Amino acid sequence: MHLDGLRLTPFRGLRYDSAKVRSLAAVTSPPYDVVVRPDGVHQLETADPYNIVRLILPHTADPAARHRLAADTLRRWEAEGVLVRDALPAFYVYEQQRGDTLQRGLIGALRLTPPEEGVVLPHEDVMPQVVADRLGLMKETRANLEPLLLSYRGDDGERGATAVTERVVRREPLLSTDTEDGFRHRLWAVTDPHEHAEITTDLATRRALIGDGHHRWATYLRLRQEHPGDPAWEHGLVLLVDSNHHPLEVHAIHRVLPRLAPEAALRLLAGQARCRPVEAPVKEALRTLDDSEGNAFLLYGGGTYQLVDRINPRLVADAVRADRPAAWRELDATVLHSVLLDQVWKVPDQPADISYLHSADAATTQADRTGGTAVLMRPVSEDTVLELARQGVMMPRKSTSFGPKPATGLVLRTLDEESAER
């Protein structure tokens, strides 16, 4: 038990006035790193002139002016009454449901703690250029525009954060909206000081695992370091989910190598791994990975799939760091990056040479468009992620995709308002 664990603080959320937009669904967006393609941004921008993508992924002719544009847009929307601040500080209960998938959690402002304190556990490395981009955006907007997804292990007590959450969802929600991906989103505000105390007392004994948002968490910590003593930068917007009650889904993140033709990829693998053609649609082809022992990957290019496994054990032993736990050395992502990308294919680890996509269909489509190779991956279990995080061992970046991810745009946190209140 952590006596000095999670410190979640209520805040006055900034939310869309439903009377000023076409619909709440039309102004929401997936997290910024899921909406990476220009066509995805364009689709969201045209859904409604006030879609949140104009804030999280602004674009201008002058790249240096992007973040200033987002800040100006945010202030204009506030002035126009499109975004309105709630009257009272609140924790927000957030629910996502699609079919049998049901996830509930608490949105609040979480006190920032460095990794060595062991309160918030990251499990993936980050890319400096992405942190720099998010840093510029948060500095200009002085806002947390989208919550990170964190999980913690609660209990079955009659009091505490989860107990409050389950009571609150029996009340009338602030909002309810259905998005195109089939999810129903509902939001409630918890403004009762007694329920605030019940939540904070319980969470103070917990620690959390970052499910989604490593780059934003790293950005939060950078901003806190750059603004010592400024209480506005001491917290960051998060969604906390009790995974004992609502287990997160863990999906793979796939790679596309646009400059590596599939013929070249297979030629370079000759003698270093077993490659077998798989004649099936993508969903069935992916099942061959689940049935494979040891490290395995599904390569796609030129309309065909190849199952790659039985990688040369000597090559693996020479390329993979020996000073890491076995659970890390045996990860598919570890072997992919340390062995195949670095040693066999010699693909540089930079955006022009590796793209990361959450959808296998999107990865194969991009491989077809570029003439490159898609590397389709298996998911990692949450227990493995948590085991490594507790040891302070970082997985290769983009090793996992936790979900369901919170929709962006349902509630925002701005720092100017909190600074004024203090």
Secondary structure as the mmCIF struct_conf table of DSSP 4:
data_model
#
loop_
_struct_conf.conf_type_id
_struct_conf.id
_struct_conf.beg_label_comp_id
_struct_conf.beg_label_asym_id
_struct_conf.beg_label_seq_id
_struct_conf.end_label_comp_id
_struct_conf.end_label_asym_id
_struct_conf.end_label_seq_id
TURN_TY1_P TURN_TY1_P1 LEU A 3 ASP A 4
STRN STRN1 LEU A 8 THR A 9
STRN STRN2 PHE A 11 PHE A 11
STRN STRN3 LEU A 14 TYR A 16
HELX_RH_3T_P HELX_RH_3T_P1 SER A 18 LYS A 20
BEND BEND1 VAL A 21 ARG A 22
HELX_RH_AL_P HELX_RH_AL_P1 LEU A 24 VAL A 27
STRN STRN4 SER A 29 SER A 29
TURN_TY1_P TURN_TY1_P2 TYR A 32 VAL A 34
BEND BEND2 ARG A 37 ARG A 37
HELX_RH_AL_P HELX_RH_AL_P2 PRO A 38 ALA A 47
TURN_TY1_P TURN_TY1_P3 PRO A 49 TYR A 50
TURN_TY1_P TURN_TY1_P4 ILE A 52 ILE A 52
HELX_RH_AL_P HELX_RH_AL_P3 VAL A 53 ILE A 56
BEND BEND3 LEU A 57 LEU A 57
BEND BEND4 ALA A 61 ASP A 62
HELX_RH_3T_P HELX_RH_3T_P2 PRO A 63 ALA A 65
HELX_RH_AL_P HELX_RH_AL_P4 ARG A 66 ALA A 79
TURN_TY1_P TURN_TY1_P5 GLU A 80 GLY A 81
BEND BEND5 VAL A 82 VAL A 82
STRN STRN5 LEU A 83 ARG A 85
BEND BEND6 ALA A 87 LEU A 88
STRN STRN6 ALA A 90 ALA A 90
STRN STRN7 PHE A 91 ARG A 98
TURN_TY1_P TURN_TY1_P6 GLY A 99 ASP A 100
STRN STRN8 THR A 101 ARG A 111
HELX_LH_PP_P HELX_LH_PP_P1 LEU A 112 LEU A 112
HELX_RH_3T_P HELX_RH_3T_P3 PRO A 115 GLU A 117
BEND BEND7 VAL A 119 VAL A 119
STRN STRN9 VAL A 120 LEU A 121
STRN STRN10 GLU A 124 GLU A 124
HELX_RH_AL_P HELX_RH_AL_P5 PRO A 128 THR A 141
TURN_TY1_P TURN_TY1_P7 ARG A 142 ARG A 142
STRN STRN11 ALA A 143 ASN A 144
BEND BEND8 GLU A 146 GLU A 146
STRN STRN12 LEU A 148 TYR A 152
BEND BEND9 GLU A 158 GLY A 160
HELX_RH_AL_P HELX_RH_AL_P6 ALA A 161 VAL A 168
TURN_TY1_P TURN_TY1_P8 VAL A 169 ARG A 170
BEND BEND10 ARG A 171 ARG A 171
HELX_LH_PP_P HELX_LH_PP_P2 GLU A 172 PRO A 173
BEND BEND11 LEU A 174 LEU A 174
STRN STRN13 LEU A 175 ASP A 178
TURN_TY1_P TURN_TY1_P9 GLU A 180 ASP A 181
BEND BEND12 GLY A 182 GLY A 182
STRN STRN14 ARG A 184 VAL A 190
HELX_RH_AL_P HELX_RH_AL_P7 PRO A 193 LEU A 203
TURN_TY1_P TURN_TY1_P10 ALA A 204 THR A 205
STRN STRN15 ALA A 208 ASP A 212
HELX_RH_AL_P HELX_RH_AL_P8 HIS A 214 GLU A 226
BEND BEND13 HIS A 227 HIS A 227
TURN_TY1_P TURN_TY1_P11 PRO A 228 GLY A 229
HELX_RH_3T_P HELX_RH_3T_P4 PRO A 231 TRP A 233
BEND BEND14 GLU A 234 GLU A 234
STRN STRN16 HIS A 235 ASP A 242
TURN_TY1_P TURN_TY1_P12 SER A 243 HIS A 245
BEND BEND15 HIS A 246 HIS A 246
HELX_LH_PP_P HELX_LH_PP_P3 PRO A 247 LEU A 248
STRN STRN17 GLU A 249 HIS A 251
STRN STRN18 HIS A 254 LEU A 257
TURN_TY1_P TURN_TY1_P13 PRO A 258 ARG A 259
BEND BEND16 LEU A 260 LEU A 260
HELX_RH_AL_P HELX_RH_AL_P9 PRO A 262 LEU A 269
TURN_TY1_P TURN_TY1_P14 ALA A 270 GLN A 272
BEND BEND17 ALA A 273 ALA A 273
STRN STRN19 ARG A 274 VAL A 278
BEND BEND18 ALA A 280 ALA A 280
HELX_RH_AL_P HELX_RH_AL_P10 VAL A 282 ASP A 290
TURN_TY1_P TURN_TY1_P15 ASP A 291 ASP A 291
BEND BEND19 GLY A 294 ASN A 295
STRN STRN20 PHE A 297 GLY A 301
TURN_TY1_P TURN_TY1_P16 GLY A 302 GLY A 303
STRN STRN21 THR A 304 ASP A 309
HELX_RH_AL_P HELX_RH_AL_P11 PRO A 313 ALA A 319
BEND BEND20 VAL A 320 VAL A 320
TURN_TY1_P TURN_TY1_P17 ALA A 322 ASP A 323
BEND BEND21 ARG A 324 ARG A 324
HELX_RH_AL_P HELX_RH_AL_P12 ALA A 326 ARG A 329
TURN_TY1_P TURN_TY1_P18 GLU A 330 GLU A 330
HELX_RH_AL_P HELX_RH_AL_P13 ASP A 332 VAL A 335
HELX_RH_PI_P HELX_RH_PI_P1 LEU A 336 VAL A 344
BEND BEND22 TRP A 345 TRP A 345
BEND BEND23 ASP A 349 GLN A 350
TURN_TY1_P TURN_TY1_P19 PRO A 351 ASP A 353
STRN STRN22 SER A 355 LEU A 357
BEND BEND24 HIS A 358 HIS A 358
HELX_RH_AL_P HELX_RH_AL_P14 ALA A 360 THR A 370
TURN_TY1_P TURN_TY1_P20 GLY A 371 GLY A 371
STRN STRN23 THR A 373 LEU A 376
HELX_LH_PP_P HELX_LH_PP_P4 ARG A 378 SER A 381
HELX_RH_AL_P HELX_RH_AL_P15 GLU A 382 ARG A 390
TURN_TY1_P TURN_TY1_P21 GLN A 391 GLY A 392
HELX_LH_PP_P HELX_LH_PP_P5 VAL A 393 MET A 394
STRN STRN24 MET A 395 MET A 395
HELX_LH_PP_P HELX_LH_PP_P6 PRO A 396 PRO A 396
TURN_TY1_P TURN_TY1_P22 ARG A 397 LYS A 398
STRN STRN25 SER A 401 GLY A 403
BEND BEND25 PRO A 404 PRO A 404
HELX_LH_PP_P HELX_LH_PP_P7 LYS A 405 ALA A 407
STRN STRN26 THR A 408 THR A 408
TURN_TY1_P TURN_TY1_P23 GLY A 409 GLY A 409
BEND BEND26 LEU A 410 LEU A 410
STRN STRN27 LEU A 412 LEU A 412
STRN STRN28 ARG A 413 THR A 414
HELX_RH_AL_P HELX_RH_AL_P16 LEU A 415 GLU A 421
#
